[in-house]
């Protein structure tokens, strides 16, 4: 979960920041800013997978905590 969460975080960061960087370069070079550079599908997919991984991680933590608490009784 740690590796896939890190990979999704990096993927989301790349999909969100790289088009901003390209648009900044275009603006500095007196070219038109193009918002078509953003791939909204990949942004949504990476963010969705990241939220899913976080939810599974918290559920796993909750289940482990409840399982060890029942064994102590």
Buried (B, 14 or more C-beta within 10 A) or exposed (E): EEEBBEBBBEBBEEBBEEBEEBBEEBEEEEEEEEEEEBBEEBBEBBBEBBEEBEEEBEEEEEEEEEEEEEEEE
